[in-house]
Amino acid sequence: MTTAAPLTWLYAPGDRPAVVQKALKSGADVVVIDLEDAVAPDRRGYALDATADLLSSPQPVPVHVRLPSPHDTAAIAALAALPGLVALRVPKVTHGTDIRRIARLALGTPLYLLLESALAVERAHALATAHPAVAGIGLGEADLRAELGIRDDRGLDWPRSRVVVAARAAGLPPPVQSVHPDIHDLEGLAASCAHGRALGFLGRAAVHPRQLPVIERAYLPSPEEVAAAEEVIGAAAAHPGALALPDGRFVDAAVVAAARRTLALAHRA
């Protein structure tokens, strides 16, 4: 499978190497080894050692590691420059000074920031542009939901839109949706992904392999979307410049760019 962009990001606890190995074979586009919430504090030393051992050699899929905290210099030093590490995910960031410090310690490793507080959401663009090593931003919705007292997903629409706008304004890829914690609620996951896609997200993190095909289906364009994009590309090639299609759709450079993104996603399979 060739991918225009990752759509599925599967978390696996760093203190359970067997689960990490299963995640690497799950079909996820990216595996995220978690050294934070999924690992008990007294197991984090073991989790770091096991993760460093695994990443001492290249892996069959891209591997990110979620740090225990933005202040864990030992974890950053142990992981930076390992051949199997593609990126670090930094939780609970609020200050650009922390990002710049991490970037220096990480020796050029790309950083993905998790905004998990009201302050971080307010500073989204400043954090996204704090250092060239920042490769992406996203929300940590569980912590944000708790801080804001949000009772259902509708209360997250503004923070979600905020992080989408901040990422694009900073020249970063569209953010990845935060996890859907109920691994049995696949119908709810599909509906939530559809809403996230409408808000401008691209792909989603998962906590169980059974969620992966639901996420991928939700984020891949439908046959109707593919046909419409092909019509736009064909019309633009035949008639350069702005034009109107027979069904009334107006086509300009922005519409053509969106159609190309749609086709790039459709060509994953």
Backbone bond lengths (Angstrom), bond angles and torsions (degrees), N, CA, C in turn:
res aa  C-N    CA-C-N  psi(-1)  N-CA   C-N-CA  omega(-1)  CA-C   N-CA-C  phi
1 M - - - 1.465 - - 1.523 108.72 -
2 T 1.322 116.17 131.96 1.452 120.62 173.56 1.515 108.67 -103.84
3 T 1.301 116.30 143.00 1.458 119.02 -174.43 1.504 111.22 -124.35
4 A 1.329 115.21 135.18 1.448 119.53 172.74 1.510 110.00 -75.03
5 A 1.315 116.73 -33.20 1.461 122.85 178.82 1.514 107.05 -160.76
6 P 1.330 118.09 148.45 1.465 118.97 177.40 1.521 110.84 -62.81
7 L 1.322 115.95 140.29 1.460 121.06 176.12 1.520 112.08 -114.48
8 T 1.322 117.79 -25.21 1.463 120.83 -175.87 1.519 110.08 -125.07
9 W 1.326 114.70 129.89 1.471 122.93 -177.90 1.521 106.90 -128.05
10 L 1.318 117.94 111.53 1.457 121.64 -172.85 1.525 110.54 -104.73
11 Y 1.337 115.75 122.28 1.462 121.77 176.23 1.532 110.26 -80.30
12 A 1.337 115.24 143.01 1.461 121.83 174.08 1.524 108.52 -142.77
13 P 1.338 118.28 136.39 1.463 120.41 -177.15 1.522 112.11 -69.27
14 G 1.320 115.90 132.51 1.454 120.56 -174.97 1.511 114.58 -67.81
15 D 1.333 118.04 -20.08 1.464 120.08 -179.85 1.526 112.67 -90.27
16 R 1.337 116.45 10.16 1.469 120.99 177.98 1.530 109.06 -128.30
17 P 1.335 116.79 78.64 1.471 120.32 -175.36 1.516 113.93 -54.85
18 A 1.341 118.06 -34.20 1.461 119.80 179.70 1.524 111.09 -64.77
19 V 1.337 117.16 -37.85 1.462 120.88 177.61 1.521 110.35 -68.44
20 V 1.326 116.67 -37.96 1.468 120.00 176.74 1.529 109.93 -61.36
21 Q 1.326 116.96 -43.31 1.468 120.12 179.52 1.530 110.80 -61.80
22 K 1.327 117.27 -39.62 1.467 120.18 177.05 1.525 110.55 -64.99
23 A 1.323 116.56 -38.97 1.466 120.15 179.10 1.527 110.69 -62.12
24 L 1.329 116.62 -38.55 1.462 120.47 -179.74 1.529 111.89 -65.02
25 K 1.331 116.87 -21.13 1.468 121.59 -179.60 1.524 112.05 -105.77
26 S 1.324 117.43 8.81 1.464 121.58 -172.04 1.520 114.17 -80.41
27 G 1.316 117.57 -16.61 1.456 121.18 -173.14 1.511 113.73 94.34
28 A 1.334 118.33 0.26 1.465 121.05 175.53 1.512 110.19 -63.59
29 D 1.326 116.03 144.61 1.467 119.93 177.78 1.521 111.29 -68.31
30 V 1.326 117.11 -36.12 1.468 123.57 -179.89 1.520 107.98 -137.30
31 V 1.326 117.16 137.08 1.460 122.07 172.48 1.524 108.00 -105.31
32 V 1.331 116.06 131.66 1.461 121.73 178.94 1.530 107.72 -111.81
33 I 1.314 116.19 110.12 1.461 120.07 175.65 1.523 107.77 -80.94
34 D 1.321 115.13 122.87 1.464 120.73 -172.54 1.525 110.36 -97.63
35 L 1.326 115.61 121.99 1.454 121.79 173.28 1.529 111.64 -107.04
36 E 1.352 116.30 6.34 1.459 119.94 -175.85 1.523 110.74 -106.53
37 D 1.329 117.43 -105.05 1.464 121.75 -168.48 1.530 113.62 -63.06
38 A 1.325 117.92 -31.55 1.460 120.16 -175.74 1.525 112.95 -79.43
39 V 1.327 117.99 -3.77 1.463 121.80 -175.19 1.527 109.19 -122.69
40 A 1.323 116.48 128.05 1.463 120.23 176.58 1.532 109.83 -63.69
41 P 1.331 117.52 145.31 1.467 119.78 -176.80 1.520 114.23 -52.10
42 D 1.344 117.64 -37.71 1.461 118.91 -177.86 1.523 112.99 -78.71
43 R 1.338 116.93 -1.27 1.469 121.34 177.52 1.520 112.19 -108.16
44 R 1.323 117.72 -1.37 1.463 119.65 -172.76 1.517 112.72 -70.89
45 G 1.334 117.90 -31.49 1.461 119.62 175.64 1.517 111.08 -62.31
46 Y 1.331 116.31 -46.48 1.467 120.54 177.05 1.524 110.54 -63.38
47 A 1.331 117.03 -42.98 1.462 120.34 -179.38 1.522 111.14 -59.83
48 L 1.329 117.23 -41.95 1.459 120.53 179.29 1.517 110.66 -64.76
49 D 1.326 117.56 -44.38 1.469 120.24 179.72 1.524 111.31 -62.54
50 A 1.338 116.72 -43.30 1.469 120.30 -179.57 1.524 110.90 -65.63
51 T 1.323 116.37 -38.57 1.466 120.41 179.96 1.525 111.23 -68.90
52 A 1.315 117.00 -42.97 1.464 120.26 178.10 1.525 110.86 -62.31
53 D 1.338 116.35 -38.56 1.455 120.16 178.21 1.529 110.84 -63.44
54 L 1.329 116.52 -45.73 1.466 120.17 179.15 1.516 111.41 -60.94
55 L 1.338 116.22 -44.46 1.467 120.39 -173.44 1.523 113.18 -84.08
56 S 1.314 116.90 6.38 1.464 119.58 173.85 1.520 111.58 -70.41
57 S 1.336 116.38 -8.67 1.466 121.31 174.67 1.519 109.26 -135.20
58 P 1.318 118.67 155.16 1.466 121.16 -179.58 1.521 111.43 -61.13
59 Q 1.347 115.96 151.15 1.450 122.82 -178.51 1.525 111.25 -114.25
60 P 1.333 117.62 159.27 1.470 119.65 -175.40 1.517 114.80 -70.49
61 V 1.329 117.67 -19.37 1.468 121.24 175.86 1.521 107.70 -131.97
62 P 1.333 117.98 159.59 1.466 119.63 177.97 1.525 111.38 -59.81
63 V 1.327 116.41 135.96 1.455 122.13 179.89 1.526 109.47 -120.71
64 H 1.328 115.65 125.60 1.456 122.92 170.05 1.532 107.51 -105.95
65 V 1.311 116.69 156.59 1.462 121.49 174.03 1.518 108.58 -124.72
66 R 1.339 115.87 127.12 1.464 119.46 173.32 1.522 108.24 -86.84
67 L 1.321 114.89 119.76 1.456 121.27 -177.32 1.530 111.15 -67.22
68 P 1.334 117.18 155.21 1.472 119.33 176.21 1.525 112.64 -63.14
69 S 1.332 117.31 -32.88 1.466 122.51 177.60 1.521 107.58 -166.15
70 P 1.334 117.77 165.04 1.469 119.21 177.09 1.519 113.17 -70.52
71 H 1.319 117.63 -5.77 1.466 121.40 -176.51 1.524 113.15 -108.40
72 D 1.326 117.86 4.78 1.462 121.15 -175.71 1.530 109.89 -85.21
73 T 1.320 116.10 82.63 1.460 120.60 -177.56 1.524 111.79 -66.39
74 A 1.330 117.58 -29.68 1.464 119.92 179.68 1.526 110.83 -64.82
75 A 1.328 116.71 -41.82 1.459 120.15 179.40 1.524 110.74 -66.12
76 I 1.327 116.32 -42.20 1.462 119.58 179.47 1.525 110.21 -61.68
77 A 1.320 116.70 -45.89 1.462 120.64 -179.06 1.523 111.66 -63.87
78 A 1.334 117.21 -36.96 1.459 120.40 -178.43 1.525 112.54 -71.36
79 L 1.322 116.94 -27.70 1.459 120.81 -173.44 1.525 113.96 -100.01
80 A 1.318 117.57 -29.35 1.468 121.04 -174.37 1.520 110.52 -56.45
81 A 1.315 114.97 135.80 1.472 124.11 173.91 1.526 113.62 72.42
82 L 1.337 119.28 6.32 1.465 119.28 174.53 1.530 109.02 -67.23
83 P 1.336 118.21 139.75 1.476 119.70 -173.64 1.521 114.33 -64.85
84 G 1.341 118.14 -22.47 1.458 119.27 180.00 1.505 114.77 -91.63
85 L 1.330 117.51 -2.20 1.470 121.59 -178.22 1.518 110.54 -93.09
86 V 1.331 115.89 127.35 1.464 120.91 177.37 1.520 111.40 -98.00
87 A 1.335 117.38 -37.73 1.468 119.86 -177.29 1.520 109.69 -161.44
88 L 1.329 114.99 161.05 1.455 122.83 173.45 1.528 108.91 -109.74
89 R 1.314 115.65 138.61 1.455 121.55 174.28 1.523 106.78 -105.45
90 V 1.322 115.38 125.83 1.461 121.26 -171.02 1.525 108.50 -109.28
91 P 1.346 118.29 112.82 1.463 120.11 -178.40 1.525 112.23 -82.98
92 K 1.312 114.65 157.80 1.470 122.64 167.60 1.523 113.86 54.21
93 V 1.319 116.97 40.77 1.458 119.55 177.67 1.528 109.82 -80.06
94 T 1.319 115.75 142.68 1.466 120.97 175.60 1.517 112.66 -138.59
95 H 1.343 118.05 -17.63 1.453 120.88 -173.41 1.535 111.30 -127.41
96 G 1.317 115.41 135.43 1.451 119.89 176.49 1.519 113.05 -61.96
97 T 1.338 117.39 -30.15 1.465 119.57 178.87 1.521 110.87 -62.46
98 D 1.337 117.31 -37.07 1.465 120.12 176.93 1.526 110.80 -63.98
99 I 1.313 116.39 -42.23 1.467 119.92 -179.10 1.522 110.61 -63.69
100 R 1.310 117.03 -43.40 1.465 119.47 179.98 1.530 111.48 -65.44
101 R 1.327 116.85 -36.89 1.461 119.93 177.02 1.527 110.70 -65.27
102 I 1.328 116.74 -45.01 1.461 120.75 178.97 1.526 110.61 -62.13
103 A 1.330 116.40 -41.62 1.461 119.94 -179.53 1.524 111.30 -60.89
104 R 1.322 116.55 -40.51 1.480 118.75 178.12 1.525 110.76 -64.00
105 L 1.317 116.99 -42.44 1.463 120.34 -179.18 1.522 112.31 -71.14
106 A 1.335 116.81 -29.34 1.461 121.18 -173.71 1.517 113.57 -82.67
107 L 1.310 117.35 -3.00 1.471 121.89 171.36 1.520 113.27 56.67
108 G 1.328 115.86 43.24 1.460 119.68 176.24 1.514 115.26 89.96
109 T 1.326 118.94 -1.65 1.463 121.11 177.43 1.525 109.94 -64.48
110 P 1.337 118.77 131.85 1.470 120.01 177.51 1.522 111.40 -59.76
111 L 1.329 115.27 145.05 1.461 121.89 -178.43 1.526 110.20 -117.53
112 Y 1.320 116.30 133.49 1.456 123.06 173.19 1.522 107.48 -114.08
113 L 1.314 116.84 121.14 1.454 121.82 -172.77 1.521 110.80 -96.12
114 L 1.338 115.77 137.03 1.461 121.78 175.37 1.522 108.70 -107.34
115 L 1.321 116.02 116.97 1.462 122.54 -179.13 1.521 107.36 -94.05
116 E 1.339 116.49 113.25 1.452 120.46 -169.22 1.524 113.70 -125.18
117 S 1.331 116.85 13.04 1.464 120.78 -179.63 1.521 109.01 -140.68
118 A 1.334 115.13 163.78 1.460 119.78 177.15 1.524 110.68 -60.09
119 L 1.334 117.13 -40.33 1.460 120.60 -179.93 1.521 111.08 -62.64
120 A 1.323 116.70 -42.39 1.463 119.70 179.84 1.523 111.26 -64.19
121 V 1.339 117.22 -40.53 1.470 120.03 178.97 1.523 109.98 -63.54
122 E 1.338 117.43 -42.33 1.461 120.62 177.93 1.527 111.30 -61.21
123 R 1.320 117.38 -31.84 1.467 121.94 -177.67 1.537 112.29 -98.48
124 A 1.305 118.54 18.92 1.455 121.88 -169.57 1.523 113.16 -53.12
125 H 1.317 118.04 -48.71 1.463 119.54 -177.01 1.523 111.01 -69.84
126 A 1.322 117.43 -39.76 1.463 120.10 178.43 1.522 110.82 -61.78
127 L 1.329 117.71 -39.88 1.459 120.84 178.26 1.525 110.77 -69.05
128 A 1.326 116.56 -39.98 1.460 120.40 -178.93 1.525 112.08 -63.73
129 T 1.318 116.88 -26.24 1.470 121.20 -177.53 1.527 112.17 -109.24
130 A 1.328 117.26 15.88 1.462 120.39 -175.00 1.516 113.02 -70.13
131 H 1.340 117.78 -25.74 1.468 121.07 -178.04 1.526 108.52 -161.59
132 P 1.343 117.88 146.39 1.476 119.33 178.82 1.518 114.29 -61.78
133 A 1.334 118.24 -18.31 1.465 119.84 179.25 1.522 112.45 -72.22
134 V 1.333 118.44 -15.96 1.464 120.57 178.93 1.530 108.83 -67.66
135 A 1.326 114.96 117.85 1.470 120.74 -177.06 1.516 112.62 -106.47
136 G 1.328 117.52 -10.45 1.454 120.03 179.83 1.514 110.64 -176.71
137 I 1.336 115.22 158.66 1.458 121.08 174.73 1.524 108.36 -132.92
138 G 1.321 115.53 157.41 1.451 121.08 177.56 1.515 109.55 -161.71
139 L 1.317 115.99 174.92 1.456 121.17 -179.51 1.526 111.26 -96.56
140 G 1.329 115.79 146.44 1.450 122.43 163.59 1.516 106.40 -102.69
141 E 1.318 116.97 93.53 1.456 120.30 -164.66 1.522 113.80 -75.22
142 A 1.318 118.89 -28.35 1.469 119.63 -178.66 1.522 110.69 -63.75
143 D 1.325 116.39 -48.93 1.466 119.67 179.61 1.525 110.88 -66.63
144 L 1.333 116.74 -40.39 1.462 120.06 -178.89 1.522 110.64 -65.40
145 R 1.309 116.34 -41.25 1.461 120.70 179.04 1.531 110.63 -60.44
146 A 1.349 116.06 -42.47 1.457 120.31 -179.48 1.522 111.23 -66.60
147 E 1.328 117.33 -42.08 1.467 119.82 -178.02 1.521 111.58 -66.07
148 L 1.326 116.48 -39.85 1.457 120.58 -175.32 1.529 113.17 -87.67
149 G 1.321 117.73 -8.43 1.458 120.00 -178.11 1.512 112.96 69.69
150 I 1.330 116.94 31.72 1.466 121.35 -177.63 1.520 109.65 -76.02
151 R 1.322 116.60 132.76 1.457 121.20 -174.71 1.517 113.12 -99.09
152 D 1.315 118.66 -24.84 1.464 120.04 175.02 1.518 109.06 -149.28
153 D 1.319 115.78 175.20 1.461 121.05 -171.41 1.519 114.18 -61.77
154 R 1.319 117.76 -24.21 1.465 118.98 -178.53 1.526 111.15 -60.79
155 G 1.314 116.52 -30.53 1.455 119.76 179.07 1.508 114.17 -71.15
156 L 1.334 116.80 -10.96 1.465 120.54 178.99 1.528 112.81 -95.31
157 D 1.328 117.53 -3.89 1.461 118.99 -174.96 1.528 111.91 -60.51
158 W 1.343 117.45 -42.61 1.462 117.94 -178.86 1.520 111.78 -67.33
159 P 1.350 121.28 -49.09 1.464 119.03 176.46 1.525 112.84 -58.61
160 R 1.314 117.18 -37.21 1.466 119.80 178.70 1.525 110.64 -63.75
161 S 1.303 116.82 -46.66 1.465 119.20 178.45 1.520 111.32 -64.46
162 R 1.308 116.43 -37.23 1.465 121.04 178.90 1.522 111.25 -59.83
163 V 1.325 117.22 -44.14 1.461 119.40 -177.31 1.526 110.84 -73.55
164 V 1.317 117.79 -31.29 1.468 120.39 175.26 1.532 110.24 -64.07
165 V 1.333 116.38 -47.36 1.467 120.64 -179.08 1.528 110.49 -65.03
166 A 1.331 117.28 -43.37 1.465 120.66 -178.70 1.518 110.90 -63.06
167 A 1.332 117.62 -41.49 1.458 120.41 179.62 1.519 111.08 -62.15
168 R 1.302 116.24 -47.35 1.470 118.98 -177.28 1.515 110.92 -69.15
169 A 1.351 117.73 -36.79 1.465 120.56 177.47 1.521 111.40 -63.91
170 A 1.329 116.80 -29.19 1.464 121.51 179.33 1.521 112.25 -87.04
171 G 1.327 117.43 0.22 1.460 120.48 -179.43 1.511 113.90 78.60
172 L 1.341 116.80 20.21 1.456 121.43 -179.49 1.527 110.46 -97.74
173 P 1.324 118.21 163.07 1.470 120.61 177.07 1.514 111.41 -63.10
174 P 1.331 117.07 161.22 1.469 119.36 173.96 1.529 109.99 -56.61
175 P 1.319 118.07 142.13 1.465 119.88 -179.40 1.526 112.12 -66.14
176 V 1.321 114.02 159.76 1.457 123.00 174.96 1.530 107.77 -95.80
177 Q 1.321 117.38 136.27 1.466 120.43 178.64 1.523 111.65 -63.65
178 S 1.315 115.40 147.55 1.450 121.91 174.53 1.531 110.29 -69.19
179 V 1.332 116.10 166.06 1.460 120.57 -173.78 1.530 111.70 -67.34
180 H 1.323 114.47 151.44 1.469 122.96 168.96 1.525 105.62 -97.78
181 P 1.332 119.35 109.45 1.464 120.22 -165.60 1.517 115.90 -72.90
182 D 1.331 118.82 -20.22 1.464 121.20 -178.67 1.527 108.89 -87.60
183 I 1.332 116.51 102.74 1.466 119.84 -173.55 1.529 112.03 -72.49
184 H 1.320 118.77 -14.54 1.463 121.58 178.94 1.526 112.52 -91.29
185 D 1.310 117.67 -16.73 1.468 122.01 -174.96 1.532 109.74 -90.58
186 L 1.331 116.02 72.46 1.459 119.90 -177.41 1.527 111.82 -73.27
187 E 1.326 116.95 -31.32 1.467 120.03 177.01 1.528 109.91 -66.30
188 G 1.323 116.31 -45.09 1.457 119.65 176.73 1.508 112.26 -63.85
189 L 1.332 117.25 -37.27 1.457 121.20 176.68 1.521 110.96 -61.07
190 A 1.336 116.86 -45.52 1.467 120.46 -179.74 1.526 110.80 -61.46
191 A 1.331 116.96 -43.41 1.462 120.17 -179.93 1.521 111.01 -65.61
192 S 1.318 116.59 -40.70 1.457 120.41 179.31 1.525 111.33 -66.02
193 C 1.333 116.70 -38.70 1.468 120.08 177.03 1.528 111.19 -64.15
194 A 1.322 116.16 -41.14 1.467 119.29 178.62 1.522 110.41 -61.04
195 H 1.323 116.67 -40.01 1.460 120.26 178.01 1.531 110.38 -67.86
196 G 1.324 117.19 -41.77 1.459 120.39 177.71 1.511 112.41 -62.10
197 R 1.313 116.15 -40.12 1.468 119.67 177.60 1.523 110.58 -62.87
198 A 1.337 116.32 -40.39 1.465 120.33 178.55 1.525 111.57 -63.54
199 L 1.343 117.00 -29.76 1.465 120.79 179.31 1.529 112.92 -81.01
200 G 1.338 117.76 -13.28 1.452 120.10 177.98 1.507 115.50 113.04
201 F 1.337 118.42 6.01 1.457 120.62 175.11 1.524 109.86 -74.77
202 L 1.335 115.19 161.69 1.457 120.28 176.53 1.526 108.14 -137.27
203 G 1.329 116.59 103.48 1.451 121.31 -179.63 1.522 112.10 87.93
204 R 1.347 113.86 173.94 1.463 118.27 -175.38 1.521 110.85 -153.85
205 A 1.333 114.75 148.10 1.457 121.12 172.50 1.527 109.41 -79.81
206 A 1.324 115.51 149.41 1.461 122.11 -179.27 1.521 109.65 -130.88
207 V 1.330 115.16 157.71 1.460 120.27 176.39 1.527 111.52 -115.10
208 H 1.341 117.38 -0.20 1.468 120.50 178.08 1.530 108.40 -151.31
209 P 1.334 117.47 142.19 1.470 119.54 -178.81 1.519 114.47 -57.53
210 R 1.349 118.45 -28.65 1.466 118.93 -178.65 1.529 111.70 -64.83
211 Q 1.327 117.74 -17.91 1.454 120.36 179.23 1.534 112.63 -80.45
212 L 1.311 117.38 -18.69 1.464 120.46 -171.34 1.529 113.39 -61.87
213 P 1.349 120.13 -50.87 1.471 118.12 -179.25 1.517 113.51 -63.67
214 V 1.328 117.55 -30.83 1.468 120.22 177.97 1.525 109.79 -65.68
215 I 1.316 116.56 -44.30 1.466 120.90 179.13 1.522 110.54 -63.05
216 E 1.322 116.23 -45.79 1.463 118.87 -177.71 1.519 111.62 -62.95
217 R 1.337 116.47 -44.73 1.468 119.09 178.88 1.520 111.28 -60.46
218 A 1.330 116.69 -40.11 1.462 120.27 -177.34 1.517 111.95 -65.84
219 Y 1.332 116.66 -33.00 1.455 119.50 -174.75 1.525 114.09 -96.79
220 L 1.318 117.53 -12.15 1.459 118.85 174.31 1.523 109.83 -79.60
221 P 1.328 118.08 142.52 1.471 120.00 -179.87 1.524 111.29 -67.11
222 S 1.318 114.48 148.16 1.461 120.98 177.93 1.530 109.65 -74.36
223 P 1.345 117.71 163.43 1.469 119.36 175.60 1.525 112.58 -55.45
224 E 1.333 116.99 -36.14 1.462 119.74 179.36 1.532 111.05 -66.68
225 E 1.329 116.13 -39.60 1.464 119.79 177.68 1.520 111.16 -65.54
226 V 1.333 116.48 -39.31 1.466 120.20 178.50 1.524 110.64 -64.16
227 A 1.331 116.46 -44.64 1.463 120.05 -179.85 1.522 111.07 -62.36
228 A 1.322 116.70 -41.25 1.467 119.93 178.87 1.518 111.10 -65.45
229 A 1.336 117.33 -39.47 1.461 120.33 179.17 1.520 111.10 -66.59
230 E 1.331 116.92 -40.01 1.469 120.08 178.22 1.523 111.31 -64.01
231 E 1.329 115.98 -36.97 1.468 119.57 177.70 1.522 110.59 -64.56
232 V 1.334 116.63 -41.50 1.459 120.67 178.88 1.528 110.52 -62.78
233 I 1.330 117.01 -47.08 1.466 120.48 -178.63 1.526 110.68 -63.20
234 G 1.328 116.31 -41.68 1.465 119.50 179.01 1.517 112.34 -64.24
235 A 1.319 116.51 -43.38 1.462 120.11 -179.81 1.517 111.13 -66.19
236 A 1.321 116.98 -40.07 1.467 120.02 -179.95 1.513 111.70 -66.35
237 A 1.342 116.05 -36.17 1.469 118.95 178.11 1.521 111.46 -67.52
238 A 1.335 116.59 -36.91 1.468 120.40 -178.21 1.520 112.29 -78.40
239 H 1.340 116.63 -28.94 1.464 120.62 -176.27 1.530 109.34 -136.81
240 P 1.327 118.51 81.62 1.477 120.49 -178.92 1.524 111.10 -57.01
241 G 1.325 114.68 144.48 1.457 120.04 -177.81 1.512 110.45 100.75
242 A 1.315 115.80 176.82 1.459 120.65 -178.34 1.525 110.41 -69.49
243 L 1.326 116.10 142.70 1.459 120.73 178.15 1.514 108.98 -157.14
244 A 1.331 115.80 167.45 1.457 121.98 176.48 1.523 108.60 -113.13
245 L 1.349 116.40 133.06 1.452 121.06 176.86 1.534 109.41 -77.96
246 P 1.350 116.63 163.01 1.468 118.90 -178.86 1.524 114.28 -56.80
247 D 1.351 117.48 -27.96 1.463 119.14 -179.66 1.522 112.77 -85.32
248 G 1.344 117.18 4.17 1.447 120.71 176.00 1.513 115.20 98.77
249 R 1.347 117.90 -8.16 1.465 119.88 179.17 1.524 110.25 -69.78
250 F 1.328 115.15 133.60 1.466 120.97 178.54 1.526 108.40 -89.96
251 V 1.321 116.48 134.88 1.460 122.23 -177.31 1.516 109.35 -119.44
252 D 1.338 115.20 122.35 1.459 120.37 171.75 1.526 107.61 -135.60
253 A 1.327 116.91 -169.87 1.465 120.30 -174.49 1.526 112.22 -60.07
254 A 1.330 117.78 -38.80 1.467 120.61 -179.58 1.524 110.84 -65.92
255 V 1.320 117.20 -40.01 1.465 121.08 179.28 1.526 110.22 -66.46
256 V 1.321 116.71 -38.82 1.468 121.01 177.85 1.533 110.34 -64.57
257 A 1.329 117.32 -42.45 1.465 120.46 178.65 1.523 110.81 -61.31
258 A 1.333 117.24 -41.82 1.459 120.67 178.37 1.525 110.81 -64.62
259 A 1.325 116.89 -38.91 1.466 120.24 178.08 1.525 111.08 -64.24
260 R 1.311 116.91 -38.25 1.471 119.45 177.55 1.521 111.40 -65.26
261 R 1.333 117.46 -38.49 1.463 119.87 176.98 1.533 110.19 -63.54
262 T 1.324 116.30 -40.78 1.465 120.00 178.67 1.522 111.18 -60.66
263 L 1.310 117.31 -44.42 1.459 120.39 -178.79 1.522 111.92 -70.18
264 A 1.329 116.81 -33.91 1.454 119.20 176.84 1.521 111.01 -62.41
265 L 1.339 117.11 -41.47 1.458 120.16 175.74 1.528 111.66 -66.26
266 A 1.318 116.39 -39.66 1.474 120.20 -178.15 1.516 111.58 -64.46
267 H 1.315 117.49 -26.46 1.455 121.85 -176.15 1.526 112.91 -86.40
268 R 1.339 117.22 9.82 1.476 120.35 177.35 1.526 111.28 -58.09
269 A 1.340 116.36 -40.95 1.461 119.53 -173.24 1.523 110.08 -81.47
